[in-house]
Amino acid sequence: MSGVSEDEVDYIVVGSGSAGSVVAGRLAMDGRFRVLLLEAGPRDRSPWIHLPIGYGMSFYNPRVNWMYRTEPVPGLDGRVIYQPRGKVIGGSSSINAMVYSRGQPSDFEAWAAMGNPGWGWDEVLAAYRRIESHALGGSRWHGGSGPLAVKDISREAHPLAHVFVDAGQQAGHAFNPDLNGGSIEGVGYYQINTKGGFRMSAARGWLWPAMRARALRVETGALVTRIDLEGRRAVGVTYEQGGATHAVRARREVVLCGGAINTPQLLMLSGIGPGEPLRALGIQVRHALPAVGAHLQDHLCHDHVYRSRLPSLNDDLLPLAGKIRVGLRYLMTRSGPLALSVNQAGGFVRSTPDAPQPDIQLYFSPLSYERAVPGVRALMKPDAFSGFSMSISPCNPTSRGAIVLASPDPYAAPEVRARYLDTEEDQRVALIGVHMLRRLAATPALAAIIAQEIKPGPECMEEADLLADIRARGYSVFHPCGSCRMGPDPASSVVDARLRVHGLAGLRIVDASIFPLVTSGNTNAPAMMVGERGADFLLEEAR
C-alpha cells in the first residue's frame, strides 16, 4: 500500500445500504455538516439494479453482492446456505425483491419491553409515515409525501396471484387490502418499492437528492478496515481504496451501517467484541463487548412447487417470443412483469387459533425455477412448463446464530454460523406452515388449476418426512439481523436505545444488526425505519 492520506469531516457513515443511505442523506441535507459516506462496492449504475425484476441478475454477481455463505447448518442437514448481501450504493435495497413489509405493532412493543424506550409502535409508525410516499395516500397508517415510493400492485398482479388470494379466503383467512395497515393479518397483495417502473432503493430515495449537496462526499470501492479509537472514543476510520490507505477523522461521530454481517465484522477487526476469540486471532482487545456478533436471527423459507393448468410467468419469461413481448411492454409503458417482483401475493396468518398474533408469513410466486442450475437465480429462465410456488416463513424464529471473525484479514469473509431449526418450537411452527400450504392447495380455487405437486410431492405425507423435506430444501429468505442488538445491558447487547455503542463515545450503529428481535416479514422497510430513527438521534444531539 502507498502512504496513508488523512482527512477530516463531521460524520463518517460506513455503508450505503438500506439504513446508511437514509442516515447519510439526512445528515447531508441538514446542511450543517460535512458527511463522508464510504461504500465498499461500486455506484448503482447497472441497469439490472433499476429494472425491478432484474434483481435475478444481481443474485450471484460478485461485483454488487458480497455473496456470503453460512457454515454448514446442523438443522438443515449440514447444508451451506447462501446469504446475498448488497455491495453497491443502496446496499441490499439495490438487489432485493423490493417487498415493503413494516412488521406488526407487537414486534416493536416487544423491542420497547426489552428495555428500549422510544421503539414502541407509536414511535416506529411515526417514522414509517415520514419516510413513505404511499400509493394508498396519507392516512393514520401511511405517509403520502416521504422520499420512499411504495407501490400497490393489486391491479397489476398476475392472474394466478388472484387465484391464490381467493384460495386464502376459502381456507379461512380474511382478505387484507393493505398488508401494511392497522393489522398485517390476512391474505392479499404485497406492496413493493418501485416508482415509474424503476426500483426505489434507499439510495434513490435519500442519497440521490443529497448527492447534489456539497455537504456529502461519497467514496465507492472503499473498504473500511478499522475503526480508529483514542481511549474510549471513536475518532475516525481507516479504509483502503484503489491500492491506497486513507485515514479520515470524524469531528462528531462514526456511524456504522454495514448490516448484520459486515458491522460486527468491522467491530471485531477493530478490537471491539468478545475478548478471547479476538486474542486468539492476534487482535488487541480495545473494548470488550461480548454480544458483538451474537444473537444472529434470520427467517427460514420453505417452498412447495406446482405444475399449473393455467399459464404462469414461466410462459412469459422463458420463450423468446414471451421475452420480446414483456420487454416491449416495459419499454413502452414501464409496466408488466418486468416492472414487478415475483413475490406478488401472500400474507400473515396464525399458526394456531390461539396464537397471540400472526406468526407465519405466506408467499405466492406465479413462477417456478425448480430445475434451475445451481448458482443461478433463473427469474428470466424459469421451468419449461407452467408452474408456480407457495412458501411459508415463520415470523418469530427462536433459534440464534452468530457472526464470528475468521481472520484478522479484512478481506476475508467472517463465519456466518446460522442455526435454523435449532429449537423444537421452530420445527413445530415450520411443520404447521407446510400443512397450511397443503390446505391452500386443496381449496377449490387452487385445486382447479394444480396439475401436479412437484415438490415435495404427494408421497411426502408423514410428519417425519415433511420435517426431513424442510431440512433438505429450506433456505434463508435473506433477513439476517440482531448481531449487534439493542438493549440496556452491555453484557448482552451492543448498543443502547439511541444506538450508541455501549462504553464508547462517538460510535453508533444504525442498521438491521441492532434489531433485538427479527420483525414479522421482510426486513428492508424496518432497516430504513431504523435509518430514519438513527438520523433523528444524530440530528437531535447535534443541536
N, C-alpha and C positions, 0 to 999 in steps of 0.2 A: 504494500500500500504506500501511497505517497504521503507527504506530510499532512498533519491534521490542520484543517482550517477551522476558524471559530466565528461564531455569530451570536446575536442576542435578540430575542423577541419577548413579547409579553407572555404568550401562551404557546406551548408546543402540543399539538394534537397528533397522537401516534395511531394511524389507521383511519382510512376514509370510508368505512363501511356504513351500515345502517344507522348506527349511533354517531360515529365520528363525523360523517357529513353534516349531521344536524348541529353538533357541537361547534365545529369549525365554521360552518356557515353563519350561525347565530352570533358567535363571538366577533366575526369579521364585520357583519352587518351592523353591529352595535356602533362601530366607528371609532371607539376609543382606544383600541388595542391593535398591536401588530401580532398576527397569528401565523404560525408556521404549521402546515399540515404535511406529515410525512407518510407516504404510501409506498409499500414495497413493490407493488405491481405497476402496470402502465396506466395511461389515460384510458378512459372508457370510449374509445373511438371505433371499436369494432362494430360493424352493422349488426352482427349477431346478438350483441348486447341489447340493442334498441328494438329489434324485431321481437315482439313478445314471445312467439313460440321458438325463437332462436336460442333459448336457453339450453336446448338439447345439444347445441354445438359448443357450448361453454362447459358442459358437464365433465368432460375429460380433456380440457385444454389447459396445459400447464402454464401457458402464458398469463391466464387470468384466474387461475384456480390453484390453490395450494394442494389439492388432491391428497388430502390426508387419508390414512388408513389406520384402523384400530389395531391393537394387538389381538391375537386370537381370543374370541369371546367364548367363555365356558358355556354360557347359557344358549348359545347359538351353534352348538356342535363344533366349537373351536374355530369357527369361520372368522376371517378377517373382513371387516365391514368398511365399506367406502364412506369417507366423510369429505365431500366437497366443501370448500370454503373460498369465498371471493378473494382474489389477489389482484385488485384493479380498483380504480376510482369507483366508488359506490359499494365496494366490497360485495358481500353476498346479495345485497339488494340489486346488484347488476347481473347476477347469474341465477337467481332463484325462480320459482314458478309463480311468483307475484301474488299469491293468495294473501289477502288482507284479513287477518283474524286477530282481534284485540285481546282475546281471553275473556273470562267472565268475572263478575264482581267478586265472587268468593275467592278467586285466585289472589286478588290484591288485598282483600280483607285478611287473608292468611299471611301475606307479607307483613302487613302492619302489626298483626297479632304476634309475630315473631320478634317484635322489638324494633320495628322500623317505622316510626311516626312519619306521616306525610305521604305514605304509599298506599293508603286505603283507596277504595273505589272512587270516592268523590274527587280526590286529588288527581288520580290517574285519568278519570273520564275528562276532567277539565283540560288536561294535557292533550288527550286524543282530540278533543274538539278544536283545540288551537291548531293542530297540525293538519287537519283534514280539510280538503275541498271535496265533499262527498256528493256523489251523483244524486242521492236522495234529498240533498239540501240541508241547510242548517236547521237544527232542532234540539230538543233536550238531549238527544243521544249523539248528534253528529255536528261537526263543523262544516260550514259552507264556503269558507274563504281562506283556508290554510294553504300552505305550499305543496301539500301532497294530494294528488288526484286519486280518488277512489271510484272505480267504475262498477256499476251494477250490470251484470251480464245476463240477467234473467231472460231478456228478449232475444239474445244472440246465442244462447247455449245450443248445443247440438240437440236434435230431436230425441236422441237416446237419453240425454240428461233429463228431459221432461218425463220420460218413462220411469226413470229412477225416482224422481220426486213423487210421482203417482204411487209407485210401489212402496215408498216410505210411508205414505199416508195409509195405504192398505195394510201395512204391517203395524199400524197403531201409533205412528209418530206424527205429531202435528206439523203442518206446513208452517214454516217461518219465513216470511218475506224479507227479513233483514237479519242475517246471522251475526250482525254486529249491533243489534238493537238493545232494547231493555233486557232481553234474555237471548242467549245463544241457542236455547233448546229447540230441537225440531230439525226437519229436513228442508233444504232449499238450495239456493244457488250461491256459490262463493263470489264475493267481491274481489276485485283484483286492482293492482296498481298500474294502470295504464292511462294515457291521455293522448287523444288524437291518433290512436292506433300504434303508439310507441310506449315502451316500458317507462314507467315513472319510478326511477330509482331514487334513493335518498340523495344521491349526487345531483340528479336533475332538479329535485325539489329545493335543496338548500345550497349546494356548492356552486352550481352553475350561476345563479344570481350573484353569489358572494364573490365569485372569481373576477367580477367586474370592479370590485373594490380593491383599492391599493393596499388595504389592510391585510389581505390574505395572500400568502405565498404557498404554493403547492409544489412539493417536490415528489416526483414519481421515481420508481426504481431505487427507492431509498429504504434500505433495511436497517432499522434501529437495532443496535447490538447491545446497548447498555443504557440503563438509567443512571445518570451521574448524581451521586449523593455527596453532600457535605454535612457530616454529622447525621442528624435525623431529619434532614431536609433534602428533597429532590431539587436540584438546581439546573438540570438540563439533561440532554441525551447525547450519545454518540451514535452516528449512523454511517453506513457505507453506501456509496453511490458512484457508479462508473469507475470503480477501482480506486477511489479516493475515500479517505476517512474524514468525517466532519464532526466537530463538536459544536453544539448550539446550547446556549443558556436561556433559561426561562426566568424572566423577572418576576412572574407571578406563579404559574403552575405548569406542570407536565400532566397531560390528560391522556390516559391510555384507553384506546378504543379498538384494540386488536381482536376482540372476540374471545370466545370461551377456550380456544386453543392457544392463540398467539399471546394473549395478555398474560396468563400465568407463566408461559414460557419466558417472556421477556423479564418478568419479575424475578424468576429464579436465576436467569442468566446474570442478573444484576445483584445477586446475593440476597434477595428478598424472598423468603419462603421457609420451608421446613429445613431445619438445621442439618441434621445428619445426612440426608440424601445429597445436599449440596456439598458438604465437606467431602463426601465420598467421591465426588466428581472434581475435587480440587478447587471448588469455588469458595471464596471467602464469604462467610455469612455476615452481611452488613446489617440485616434486620430480620430477626426470626419471626416468621408468621406461619404457623403450622397448617393453616387452612388453604394456603395458596395451592391451587391445583386440585384440591379435594372437592367432594360433593358434586362431581360431574353428573349431569342429568341429560336425557335425550328421549325423544319419542320413538318407539318402535312401530313400524308399519308392516302390515301383512295383507297380501293381495289374494283375491280369488279371480281367476281369469276365465272368460266365457267366449264361446263362439256364438255369434249373433245371427238371427234370421233376417235382421234388417241391416241396411248399410250403416257403417260406423266411420269414424275418422280414418280408419285404415284404408277405406275405399277412396278417400280424398287425397291422402298423403303418400300412398305407395305407388300407384300407377303414374306414368309420365303425364298422361292427359289430366289426371287429377291435380298433380303438382302445378301444371300450367294454369289450370282453371283457378285454383285458390291463390296462386301467385298474381295473376292478372287482377283478380278481385281486390287483393290487398293493395296493389299498386294504384288502382283506380279509385278505391273507396276507403282505404285504410281499415277494412273490416274483414270479417270472415275468420276461418280457423287460424290464420297466421297472426291475427290480432288478439288472440285469446291464450289462456293457459289451457292445458289439457285437464286440469283439476277443476271441473266446471260445476259439479254439484256435490252435495254431501250434507253434513250436518253434525249435530251433537246430541247424543242420547244417553240415557241412564242404563247402566249395566243391569240394575235390578230396580223394581218399582220403589224400593225404599232407599235407594242411593240418594244422598243429600243434594247432589247436583249432577248435571250431565258429566259423565266420566269416560265416554268413548266417542272419538271423532270418526265420522264416516267420510270416505272419498268415493266419488264416481268419476271415471275417466272413459269417454267414448272412444277409446283407443286401446290397442294391446300391442306389446312388443315382447311377448313371452319367448319368442325364438330369437331375440336379438343376440348378436355376437357379444360375448363378454368384453367389457371395456368400451362399449358404445351405447349411449342413450339414444335409441333409434326413433326419436319422435318423427323424423322425416323418412324413416324406413321401417314402418311397423310390420306386423304379421301380414302374410299374404292371404288373409281371409277377413271377413267382417268379425271384429272382436271388440270386447270392452273389458274393463276390470272394475271391481269394487274392492274397497280396502277398509280396514279398521286400524285405528291408532289409539290405544289407551291414553287418556289425557294426563293422568297423575301417577306416573311410574314411581315405585318406591325403591327401585334398585339404584345404586350410586356407584359411579366410577371415579376416575381420576386422570388428570394430566400430569405426567411425570417427566422431568427433564432427563433425556437420554444421553446428552453430551454437552460439554461446555461450548461446543461449536454452534454459533447462532444460525448457521445454515443447515444444521441437522434438525430434522423434524423431532418434536417431542413424542413420547409414547402416549397414545390415547388408549387408556385402559377402560373400555366400556364394559358395563356389567348388565346388559339386557337380560331380563327374565331371571335375575338372581333370586328374587323373592317369590314365595308361593302366591302372594297377593297379585303380583304382576302376571304370573301364569294363569291364575284364576280369571282375571279380567280379560286377558287375551283370548282364552277359550270361550268366554261368554260372547266376545266380539265375533268370532268366526261362526258361532251358532246364529248370531244376528244376520250375518251375510247369507247363510243358508235360508233363513226365514224370508229375507228380502227376495232371494232368487225364486222362492216358491210362491210369491204373491201372483195374482192373476196378471198384473201388468208386465212383470219381468218373465214369468214362466212362458208367456205367449211369444217372447222373442228370443229366449235362450235355446239354442240348438244343442249346446253341449257345455258342461262344466269341464274345462280343460285342466285347471289347477285349483284345488288339489285332486279333483276327480271324484266321481261318485263312490269309488271303493274306499275312500278315506272317511270313515264314519265314527269309529270309536274314539273316546277321549284321548287315549294314549297316542293314537295315530294322528289326531288333529294337533296335539301338542308337538309331536315329532315334526309335523309339517311346518308349524310355526318356527321351530328351531332351525329347520333346514332352509327355509325361504324368507324368514323375516329379515327386515333391513331397517337401517336408520331412515327416518324421514327428515333428517338433517336439521335438528333443532338443539344442538349442544348448548348448554348453559350451566350456570351455577358454580363454576370452578374458581371464582373469586367472590363468593357470595356475600351479600349484605347482611349485617347483623350487629348487635351491640357488643358481643364478646370477642375480643381478639384471639382467644384460644380456638374458636370455632368458625370465625368469619374473617373477611379480609377488609371490607370497607364498612363505614358507618352509614347512617341513614341519609347523609348528604354526600355519599360516595367517596369520602376521603379515606385513604388507606390508613388503617389503624397504626398509630405510633409514628407516622411520618408526616411532615409538613410538605406542602407544595406538590402533592401527588394524589391524583384522583383517578378512579376507574369508572368509565361510562360506556358500558356495553352489556351484552347478554350474560357475560360471566358473573355479573352481580346478582342475577335472579336468585332469591332464596329458594324458590320452588319454580319449576317449569310451569309456564302458563298453559291453559287449556287451548290447544290449537297451535297454529303456525306462529313462529316467534319473531318474524320480521317486524310486524307492527309494534309489538311490545319493545323491541330493541330501539325503534325510532322514538317511541314514547320515553324510554329511558334517556335517550339523547336530548330530548326536549327538557326533561326534568333536570338533567345534569347541567345543561346550559343555563337554566333558571338559577340553579345554585351558584354557578360561577359568576353570573352577572349580578346577582343579589349581593354576593360577598365582595364584589369589586366596587361597590358604591362608596 
